[in-house]
Amino acid sequence: MEPSQTVEDKSQPSVATVTRRIQRLSLHLIPLPPLQCSPQLDMLTCAKANKQEVDVASLSSYMRGKHREIQEKIFYFFNSRPDLQTPTEISMKEHRELCLRQLLGLVREGKIKPFRYVVEDPAKYFAISEAVGSIDISLGIKFGVQYSLWGGSVLNLGTKKHRDKYFDGIDNLDYLGCFAMTELHHGSNVQGLQTVATFDPITDEFIIDTPNDGAIKWWIGNAAVHGKFSTVFARLVLPTHDSKGVSDMGVHAFIVPIRDLKTHQPLPGIEINDCGHKIGLNGVDNGALRFRSVRIPRDNLLNRFGDVTRDGKYTSSLPTINKRFAATLGELVGGRVGLAHSSVGILKIAVTIAVRYSLLRQQFGPPKQPEVSILDYQSQQHKLMPMLASTYAFHFATQYLVEKYSEMKKTHDEQLVGDVHALSAGLKSYVTSFTAKSLSTCREACGGHGYAAVNRFGTLRNDHDIFQTFEGDNTVLLQQVAADLLKQYKDKFQGGALSVTWNYLRESMNTYLSQPNPVTARWESEDHLRDPKFQLDAFRYRTSRLLQSVAARLQKHTKTLGSFGAWNRCLNHLLTLAESHIESVILAKFIEAVQKYFLNSATKFIPFLSTCHIYKFEFLNCFECNF
């Protein structure tokens, strides 16, 4: 304290202190001008500055494909509209309204009309979806609910009368809609849904009812605030003249208006509640729907696979409830394809941010020499390079999935439908799980700066997390893959033909299991270990061993535990089998793409993948199942 200062003065801040505080506070309100170059801020030269020359234009053109132009159009639209960009800090209510404005702006001002591509050109639709999701994942999900789920159900489960009535309104966003499948007590088990649609032959109407609290439609996107219609999945019940009085025809889809088109108020008998704030995706207005004797016209049944006549008789080209249910879900597989594709898009964003940061960030180095890029450290490379290689691999694998899905939509080939169903289940599960883990790794790889909200890792991680659950829980989906593999295995030994994706199993059953393990054979030369054929053989050998061993275990345990008990006893084995198979498919598509399009650079790409997966070979030598 200065000699002239009194005790009373000590408690009062000086003019200089007050001025300094005001200046610091003003920085929060008035942005700093752009930094000018100065010797103190110049980037130091890395100790290791070797640069790999890459033809960016040709690589970008190949990776983005023929739909690059429409993606660029979407990016240009949002870059030119700062008012439609999602800020770092935003309330749930504001975020929901912003997402709606973003979607309306994209369609009505940006002139992006994606609805017709859902069926006509799925690859183009998914390219649009990826670009939209990169702007804001909430926007991407709202986009998908409108066009792929609500709109897709009308196109894929309805008939001409439904398309004629609803297409334009869905396309131009006049008819914002929902997809009400999930219930409070039933998510993955769709056949267990309890909502009921009872036909009234007197009025020629269906009566939609929620029989109990567990049957309330839950987590329904677009329902809480913006939706006007909903595709509602319910059990179709017909009155009969026998002792039972009614006949349950299984789960069907119905178009149910939920809000008045003019007043936007809930219609009579419809109760709508808000699911509230979530871990992520708070730009999507998820809600709960309850129906109390809601009447809809008979024509609102989406009747592609089953119909009801005026006098209450049920008609269908498919003979059983199970076949109709399978056909219905088969037409909705596009949502699963889209999630796998979108998850890769999110992984691309995160890996790009982390790798670019790691190239520019410099820490430590040899004594008295410039600091080095943190990407020069082996530990950082181990975190990011396998992830980068996997991102390329997933890109090619999901591209293949989209191609097969597009072919399926054109041909409606029954074999292809089954193939796409299993492949989409496996890739959706594997890719979304990998991306979820990778988002945390990318954040950690960027240190403290990765924790800043502006760098997106937090938003990406929180918004993507639910990808592991909706459109099918990942563990349930892997079981579907394993079940399909076992069916193919059984068909093979009964003389049936293996489907396209599983063709390698025909060879593996005859050759791989009769040959030495390609890993333990100790062919250790560099050329051999880098040989794509060896890598693929090793992956397929593993899948073949897992398939053969789990089939034997299931056969053994079924005798004492029954089929359900045996399946549960072998569940981890089955999940490992499914993951192994999907990894084989991913690797095969990666190698195929590299060899086809990068013949002169294949040796530069293949090592990335071997780095990514070679550690998985270690267990081949020691993996034994406990019979």
C-alpha positions in Angstrom: 0.0 0.0 0.0 1.3 3.4 -0.9 2.2 5.6 2.1 -0.5 8.2 1.2 -3.2 5.5 1.0 -5.6 5.1 3.9 -7.1 1.8 5.1 -10.4 2.9 3.6 -8.8 3.6 0.3 -7.4 0.0 0.2 -10.9 -1.5 -0.2 -11.6 0.7 -3.3 -10.2 -0.3 -6.7 -8.0 2.3 -8.4 -9.1 4.1 -11.6 -6.5 2.0 -13.5 -7.9 -1.2 -12.2 -11.5 -0.2 -13.1 -10.3 0.8 -16.6 -8.5 -2.5 -17.1 -11.6 -4.5 -16.1 -13.8 -2.5 -18.4 -11.4 -3.1 -21.3 -11.4 -6.9 -20.6 -15.2 -7.0 -20.4 -15.5 -5.1 -23.6 -13.6 -7.8 -25.4 -16.5 -10.2 -24.8 -18.8 -7.8 -26.7 -16.5 -6.3 -29.3 -14.5 -8.8 -31.4 -10.8 -8.2 -31.8 -9.6 -7.1 -35.3 -7.9 -9.7 -37.4 -4.4 -10.4 -36.2 -1.6 -9.0 -38.3 1.4 -11.1 -39.1 4.3 -10.5 -36.7 7.6 -12.3 -36.1 6.3 -13.4 -32.7 3.3 -15.2 -34.2 4.9 -16.8 -37.2 4.6 -20.6 -37.2 7.9 -22.2 -36.6 9.2 -24.7 -39.1 8.6 -28.2 -38.1 11.7 -30.3 -37.3 10.4 -32.8 -39.8 8.7 -31.2 -42.8 8.5 -34.0 -45.4 5.4 -33.4 -47.5 3.5 -36.1 -49.4 2.3 -34.8 -52.7 -1.4 -35.6 -53.3 -3.6 -34.8 -56.3 -6.3 -33.2 -54.2 -8.6 -32.4 -57.1 -8.7 -35.9 -58.5 -9.0 -37.5 -55.0 -11.7 -35.2 -54.0 -13.6 -35.8 -57.2 -13.4 -39.5 -56.7 -14.4 -39.5 -53.0 -17.3 -37.1 -53.5 -18.4 -38.8 -56.8 -21.0 -37.7 -59.3 -23.2 -35.9 -56.6 -20.5 -33.5 -55.6 -22.2 -30.6 -57.4 -25.4 -30.8 -55.4 -23.4 -31.1 -52.1 -21.5 -27.9 -53.1 -24.8 -26.2 -53.8 -26.0 -27.0 -50.3 -22.7 -25.7 -48.7 -22.9 -22.6 -50.8 -26.4 -21.9 -49.7 -25.7 -22.2 -46.0 -22.4 -20.3 -46.3 -24.3 -17.4 -47.9 -26.9 -17.4 -45.0 -25.3 -16.6 -41.7 -28.7 -16.3 -40.2 -29.3 -20.1 -40.8 -26.0 -21.2 -39.2 -26.3 -22.9 -35.8 -24.6 -20.9 -33.1 -22.5 -22.5 -30.3 -24.9 -21.4 -27.6 -28.6 -21.8 -28.3 -31.6 -22.9 -26.3 -33.7 -26.0 -27.1 -36.7 -23.9 -28.2 -34.5 -21.6 -30.4 -32.7 -24.6 -31.9 -35.9 -26.3 -32.9 -37.2 -23.2 -34.6 -33.8 -22.7 -36.3 -33.8 -26.2 -37.6 -37.3 -25.7 -39.1 -36.1 -22.4 -40.8 -33.0 -24.2 -42.1 -35.1 -27.0 -43.6 -37.6 -24.5 -45.1 -34.8 -22.3 -46.4 -33.0 -25.3 -48.0 -36.1 -26.5 -49.8 -38.0 -23.3 -50.7 -35.1 -20.8 -51.2 -32.2 -23.1 -52.0 -34.4 -25.1 -54.4 -33.2 -28.5 -53.1 -36.0 -30.9 -53.6 -34.9 -34.3 -52.3 -38.1 -36.2 -52.0 -38.3 -37.8 -55.4 -34.8 -39.1 -55.0 -35.8 -41.3 -52.1 -37.0 -43.9 -54.6 -35.7 -42.7 -58.0 -32.1 -42.1 -57.0 -31.2 -43.1 -53.5 -27.5 -42.4 -53.9 -28.3 -38.8 -54.7 -30.7 -38.6 -51.7 -28.0 -39.9 -49.3 -25.5 -37.5 -50.8 -27.9 -34.6 -50.0 -28.5 -36.0 -46.6 -24.8 -36.2 -45.8 -24.2 -32.6 -46.8 -27.3 -31.4 -44.8 -26.1 -33.4 -41.7 -22.7 -31.7 -41.9 -24.3 -28.3 -41.4 -26.1 -29.5 -38.2 -26.8 -33.1 -37.2 -30.2 -32.0 -35.8 -31.1 -30.6 -39.2 -29.9 -33.9 -40.8 -32.2 -35.9 -38.6 -35.2 -33.6 -39.1 -34.5 -33.8 -42.8 -34.5 -37.7 -42.6 -37.7 -37.8 -40.5 -39.5 -35.7 -43.1 -38.3 -37.4 -46.3 -37.0 -40.8 -45.4 -39.3 -41.9 -42.6 -42.6 -40.1 -42.9 -42.3 -39.5 -46.7 -40.6 -42.9 -47.3 -43.3 -44.8 -45.5 -45.9 -43.2 -47.8 -43.9 -44.0 -50.9 -42.8 -47.5 -49.9 -45.8 -48.8 -47.9 -48.6 -46.9 -49.6 -50.1 -47.2 -53.2 -50.8 -44.7 -55.9 -53.7 -43.0 -54.1 -51.4 -42.1 -51.2 -48.6 -40.8 -53.4 -51.1 -38.7 -55.4 -52.6 -37.2 -52.3 -49.5 -36.6 -50.2 -46.4 -36.3 -52.4 -46.5 -32.6 -53.1 -47.2 -31.6 -49.5 -44.4 -33.7 -48.2 -42.0 -32.5 -50.9 -42.7 -28.7 -50.3 -42.9 -29.1 -46.5 -46.6 -28.2 -46.3 -47.2 -31.6 -44.7 -44.6 -31.9 -42.0 -44.8 -35.4 -40.6 -43.7 -38.0 -38.1 -42.9 -41.7 -38.0 -44.6 -43.2 -35.0 -43.3 -46.7 -34.5 -41.5 -46.8 -31.2 -43.6 -47.1 -28.0 -42.7 -46.6 -24.4 -42.5 -50.3 -23.8 -41.4 -51.5 -27.2 -38.5 -50.3 -29.4 -36.6 -53.0 -31.1 -39.4 -55.6 -30.8 -41.7 -54.0 -33.4 -44.0 -57.1 -33.5 -44.8 -56.5 -29.9 -46.3 -53.0 -30.5 -49.6 -52.5 -28.6 -51.3 -49.6 -30.4 -54.5 -50.8 -32.0 -56.4 -49.9 -35.2 -59.8 -51.5 -35.1 -61.9 -51.4 -38.3 -65.5 -50.1 -37.9 -67.5 -51.5 -40.9 -70.5 -49.3 -40.1 -68.6 -46.0 -40.7 -65.9 -47.4 -42.9 -63.2 -46.1 -40.6 -60.3 -47.3 -38.4 -60.3 -46.4 -34.7 -56.8 -45.8 -33.4 -56.4 -46.4 -29.7 -53.5 -46.4 -27.2 -54.6 -49.2 -24.8 -52.2 -48.4 -21.9 -49.4 -46.2 -20.9 -46.8 -48.6 -22.3 -48.3 -48.2 -25.8 -47.7 -44.4 -25.9 -45.7 -43.6 -29.0 -42.4 -42.2 -27.7 -39.4 -40.3 -29.0 -41.3 -39.4 -32.2 -39.4 -36.8 -34.2 -41.3 -33.7 -35.4 -44.2 -34.6 -33.0 -43.7 -32.2 -30.1 -44.0 -29.0 -32.1 -44.0 -29.1 -35.9 -45.6 -32.3 -37.2 -49.1 -32.3 -38.8 -49.3 -35.9 -39.9 -47.9 -39.2 -38.7 -47.4 -42.6 -40.0 -48.6 -44.7 -37.1 -47.8 -48.4 -36.7 -50.6 -50.3 -35.0 -52.1 -53.8 -34.8 -54.9 -54.1 -37.4 -57.9 -55.6 -35.7 -61.0 -56.8 -37.7 -64.3 -57.8 -36.1 -65.4 -61.4 -36.7 -68.5 -63.4 -36.2 -66.8 -66.3 -34.3 -66.3 -66.7 -30.5 -63.2 -64.5 -30.5 -65.1 -61.5 -31.8 -62.0 -60.0 -33.4 -59.0 -61.1 -35.5 -55.5 -59.6 -35.1 -53.9 -59.2 -38.6 -50.5 -58.0 -37.2 -48.7 -54.6 -37.4 -49.7 -52.3 -40.2 -49.0 -48.6 -41.0 -51.7 -45.9 -41.0 -51.6 -42.2 -41.9 -53.0 -40.2 -39.0 -53.5 -36.4 -39.0 -52.4 -35.1 -35.6 -52.8 -31.3 -35.9 -55.2 -29.0 -37.7 -53.7 -27.7 -40.9 -55.0 -24.2 -40.2 -54.8 -23.7 -36.5 -51.9 -26.2 -35.8 -53.8 -27.4 -32.7 -53.9 -31.1 -31.8 -56.9 -32.8 -33.3 -59.7 -34.4 -31.1 -58.5 -37.5 -29.4 -54.8 -36.8 -29.9 -52.6 -36.0 -26.9 -49.2 -34.7 -27.6 -46.4 -34.2 -25.1 -42.9 -33.0 -25.3 -40.0 -35.5 -24.5 -38.0 -32.4 -23.5 -34.3 -31.7 -23.4 -32.0 -34.5 -24.6 -28.3 -35.3 -24.4 -28.1 -34.2 -28.0 -30.1 -33.4 -31.2 -32.1 -30.7 -29.3 -33.0 -29.2 -32.7 -35.3 -32.1 -33.2 -38.7 -31.8 -31.4 -39.2 -35.4 -30.1 -42.7 -35.9 -28.6 -45.1 -38.5 -27.3 -48.4 -39.4 -28.9 -51.4 -40.9 -27.3 -54.6 -41.8 -29.3 -58.1 -41.9 -27.7 -60.6 -43.4 -30.2 -59.2 -41.4 -33.1 -61.1 -42.1 -36.3 -59.4 -42.1 -39.7 -60.8 -43.1 -43.2 -60.2 -46.7 -44.4 -58.1 -45.3 -47.2 -55.5 -44.1 -44.7 -54.3 -47.6 -44.3 -51.0 -47.8 -46.2 -52.1 -50.9 -48.1 -49.2 -52.1 -50.3 -48.9 -55.4 -48.5 -52.4 -55.8 -47.0 -55.8 -54.1 -47.4 -59.3 -54.2 -46.0 -62.4 -54.2 -48.2 -65.5 -52.1 -47.6 -67.2 -55.0 -46.0 -64.3 -55.7 -43.6 -62.5 -58.5 -45.4 -58.7 -58.7 -45.3 -56.8 -59.2 -48.5 -53.0 -59.6 -49.1 -50.7 -61.1 -51.7 -48.6 -62.4 -48.8 -50.0 -65.4 -47.0 -48.8 -64.9 -43.4 -48.4 -62.2 -40.7 -44.7 -62.9 -40.6 -44.2 -62.5 -44.3 -46.2 -59.2 -44.4 -44.2 -57.9 -41.4 -40.9 -58.8 -43.1 -42.0 -57.1 -46.3 -43.0 -54.0 -44.4 -39.7 -53.7 -42.5 -37.8 -54.5 -45.7 -39.2 -51.4 -47.3 -38.0 -49.3 -44.4 -34.4 -50.4 -44.5 -33.5 -47.2 -46.2 -33.4 -45.4 -42.8 -30.7 -47.9 -41.6 -28.7 -47.4 -44.8 -28.9 -43.6 -44.3 -27.7 -43.8 -40.7 -24.6 -45.8 -41.7 -23.9 -43.3 -44.5 -24.5 -40.3 -42.2 -22.3 -41.8 -39.5 -19.4 -42.0 -41.9 -20.0 -38.4 -42.8 -19.7 -37.4 -39.1 -16.5 -39.5 -38.7 -15.0 -37.6 -41.7 -15.6 -34.3 -40.1 -14.1 -35.3 -36.7 -11.0 -37.0 -38.3 -10.4 -34.0 -40.5 -10.5 -31.6 -37.6 -8.2 -33.8 -35.5 -5.7 -34.5 -38.2 -5.5 -30.9 -39.3 -5.0 -29.7 -35.8 -2.3 -32.4 -35.2 -0.4 -31.2 -38.2 -0.4 -27.6 -37.1 0.0 -28.0 -33.3 3.7 -28.2 -32.3 5.0 -29.4 -28.9 8.5 -30.3 -27.8 11.3 -31.6 -30.0 15.0 -32.4 -30.1 17.2 -30.2 -27.9 17.9 -26.7 -29.3 15.8 -27.5 -32.4 12.3 -26.3 -33.5 9.3 -28.0 -31.9 7.7 -30.7 -34.0 4.2 -31.3 -35.1 2.3 -33.6 -32.7 1.4 -35.8 -35.6 5.0 -36.7 -35.8 4.7 -38.5 -32.5 4.1 -42.2 -32.8 1.3 -42.1 -30.1 -0.6 -39.5 -32.1 -0.2 -41.5 -35.3 -1.5 -44.6 -33.5 -4.6 -42.7 -32.4 -5.4 -41.1 -35.7 -3.9 -43.0 -38.7 -5.9 -46.2 -38.2 -9.0 -44.0 -37.8 -8.2 -42.2 -41.0 -7.7 -45.5 -42.8 -11.0 -46.8 -41.4 -12.8 -43.7 -42.5 -11.8 -44.4 -46.1 -12.8 -48.0 -45.7 -16.2 -47.1 -44.3 -16.7 -44.7 -47.1 -16.2 -47.4 -49.7 -18.2 -49.9 -47.8 -21.3 -47.7 -47.3 -21.0 -46.5 -50.9 -21.3 -50.2 -51.9 -24.3 -50.5 -49.5 -26.0 -47.6 -51.2 -25.4 -49.1 -54.6 -26.9 -52.4 -53.5 -29.9 -50.6 -51.9 -30.4 -48.6 -55.1 -30.4 -51.8 -57.1 -32.8 -53.4 -54.7 -35.3 -50.5 -55.1 -35.2 -50.9 -58.9 -35.4 -54.7 -59.1 -37.2 -55.7 -55.9 -35.2 -59.0 -56.2 -36.0 -61.1 -53.1 -32.5 -62.4 -52.7 -31.1 -58.8 -52.9 -33.7 -57.6 -50.3 -32.4 -60.1 -47.8 -28.8 -59.3 -48.6 -29.3 -55.5 -48.1 -31.2 -56.1 -44.9 -28.3 -58.0 -43.3 -25.6 -55.8 -44.7 -27.3 -52.6 -43.6 -27.8 -54.0 -40.1 -24.2 -55.0 -39.8 -22.7 -51.8 -41.3 -25.0 -49.5 -39.3 -24.0 -51.3 -36.1 -20.3 -51.5 -36.8 -19.8 -48.0 -38.2 -21.9 -46.1 -35.6 -20.1 -47.9 -32.8 -16.7 -47.1 -34.3 -17.7 -43.5 -34.9 -19.0 -43.0 -31.3 -15.6 -44.2 -29.9 -13.6 -42.2 -32.4 -15.3 -38.9 -31.6 -13.9 -39.2 -28.0 -10.5 -40.1 -29.3 -10.5 -37.1 -31.7 -11.4 -34.8 -28.8 -8.6 -36.2 -26.7 -6.1 -36.0 -29.6 -6.7 -32.2 -29.7 -6.0 -31.7 -26.0 -7.6 -28.8 -24.2 -8.5 -27.0 -27.5 -10.6 -30.0 -28.4 -12.8 -29.2 -25.4 -13.9 -25.8 -26.7 -17.5 -26.0 -28.0 -16.6 -24.1 -31.1 -14.4 -27.0 -32.3 -17.6 -29.2 -32.5 -16.4 -32.4 -30.9 -18.9 -32.1 -28.0 -21.8 -31.4 -30.3 -20.8 -34.2 -32.7 -20.3 -36.7 -29.9 -23.6 -35.9 -28.2 -25.7 -35.7 -31.4 -24.2 -38.8 -32.8 -24.5 -41.0 -29.7 -28.1 -42.0 -30.3 -27.1 -43.4 -33.8 -26.2 -46.5 -31.9 -29.8 -47.0 -30.8 -32.3 -45.7 -33.3 -33.1 -47.6 -36.5 -32.2 -50.7 -34.4 -30.1 -51.2 -31.3 -26.6 -52.1 -32.4 -26.4 -55.3 -30.4 -29.8 -56.5 -31.8 -28.7 -55.7 -35.3 -25.5 -57.7 -34.9 -27.6 -60.7 -33.8 -29.6 -60.3 -37.1 -26.4 -60.5 -39.0 -25.3 -63.6 -37.1 -28.7 -65.2 -37.6 -28.4 -64.6 -41.4 -24.9 -66.1 -41.5 -26.2 -69.2 -39.7 -29.1 -69.5 -42.2 -26.6 -69.2 -45.1 -24.4 -71.8 -43.4 -27.3 -74.2 -43.0 -28.5 -73.6 -46.6 -25.0 -74.3 -47.9 -25.0 -77.7 -46.4 -28.5 -78.4 -47.6 -27.6 -77.5 -51.2 -29.1 -74.0 -51.2 -27.4 -71.1 -53.0 -25.5 -68.5 -51.0 -26.4 -64.9 -51.5 -24.1 -62.3 -53.1 -22.5 -60.9 -50.0 -21.8 -64.2 -48.4 -20.3 -65.9 -51.5 -16.9 -66.1 -49.9 -18.3 -68.5 -47.3 -18.8 -71.1 -50.0 -15.1 -71.0 -50.7 -14.1 -70.7 -47.0 -16.0 -73.8 -45.9 -14.3 -75.8 -48.6 -10.8 -74.4 -48.5 -10.0 -72.1 -45.5 -10.8 -74.6 -42.8 -8.7 -77.3 -44.6 -5.6 -75.0 -44.8 -3.2 -73.7 -42.2 -4.1 -70.6 -40.4 -2.8 -67.8 -42.7 -1.5 -65.9 -39.7 0.2 -68.7 -37.7 1.8 -70.1 -40.9 4.6 -67.6 -40.1 5.0 -66.2 -43.6 6.5 -63.0 -42.1 8.0 -61.2 -45.1 7.0 -57.6 -45.6 5.5 -58.2 -49.0 3.4 -61.0 -47.7 2.1 -59.1 -44.7 1.2 -56.1 -47.0 -0.4 -58.3 -49.6 -4.2 -57.5 -49.7 -5.0 -61.1 -50.6 -3.3 -62.3 -47.4 -5.1 -59.7 -45.3 -8.4 -60.7 -46.8 -7.7 -64.4 -46.4 -6.9 -63.9 -42.7 -10.1 -62.0 -42.1 -12.2 -64.6 -44.0 -10.5 -67.5 -42.2 -11.4 -65.9 -38.9 -15.1 -65.6 -39.9 -15.2 -69.1 -41.2 -13.8 -70.5 -37.9 -16.2 -68.5 -35.9 -19.1 -69.5 -38.0 -18.3 -73.2 -37.9 -17.6 -73.2 -34.1 -20.7 -71.2 -33.1 -22.9 -73.5 -35.2 -21.5 -76.5 -33.4 -22.0 -74.9 -30.0 -25.6 -73.9 -30.8 -26.4 -77.4 -31.9 -24.9 -78.8 -28.6 -26.6 -76.4 -26.2 -30.0 -76.5 -27.9 -30.4 -80.1 -26.8 -30.4 -79.0 -23.1 -31.3 -75.3 -23.1 -33.7 -75.0 -26.0 -33.1 -72.6 -28.9 -33.5 -69.4 -26.9 -31.3 -70.6 -24.1 -28.6 -71.8 -26.5 -28.6 -68.5 -28.3 -28.2 -66.6 -25.1 -25.4 -69.0 -24.0 -23.5 -68.3 -27.2 -24.4 -64.6 -27.6 -21.0 -63.1 -27.2 -19.6 -65.6 -29.7 -22.4 -64.7 -32.1 -21.7 -61.0 -31.8 -18.0 -61.6 -32.5 -19.0 -63.6 -35.6 -21.1 -60.8 -36.9 -18.4 -58.1 -36.3 -15.8 -60.4 -38.0 -18.0 -60.8 -41.0 -18.7 -57.1 -41.4 -15.0 -56.4 -41.1 -14.3 -58.8 -43.9 -16.9 -57.0 -46.1 -15.4 -53.6 -45.3 -11.9 -54.8 -46.0 -12.9 -56.4 -49.3 -14.6 -53.2 -50.5 -11.7 -51.1 -49.5 -9.2 -53.3 -51.4 -11.5 -53.4 -54.4 -11.8 -49.6 -54.5 -8.1 -49.1 -54.1 -7.2 -51.6 -56.8 -9.8 -50.3 -59.2 -9.2 -46.6 -58.9 -5.7 -46.2 -57.4 -3.6 -48.8 -59.2 -0.5 -46.5 -59.1 -0.9 -45.7 -55.4 -2.3 -48.9 -54.0 0.9 -49.5 -51.9 0.3 -46.2 -50.2 -3.2 -47.0 -49.2 -3.1 -50.6 -48.2 -0.7 -50.2 -45.3 -3.2 -47.8 -43.7 -5.7 -50.6 -43.5 -3.2 -53.2 -42.3 -2.2 -50.7 -39.5 -5.9 -50.3 -38.7 -6.7 -54.0 -38.3 -3.6 -56.1 -38.1 -3.8 -56.2 -34.3 -7.1 -58.1 -34.6 -5.1 -61.0 -36.1 -3.4 -61.7 -32.8 -6.4 -63.5 -31.3 -6.7 -65.9 -34.3 -3.9 -68.0 -32.9 -5.4 -68.2 -29.4 -9.1 -67.9 -29.8 -10.8 -71.1 -28.7 -14.4 -71.5 -27.8 -15.3 -73.3 -24.6 -17.5 -76.2 -25.7 
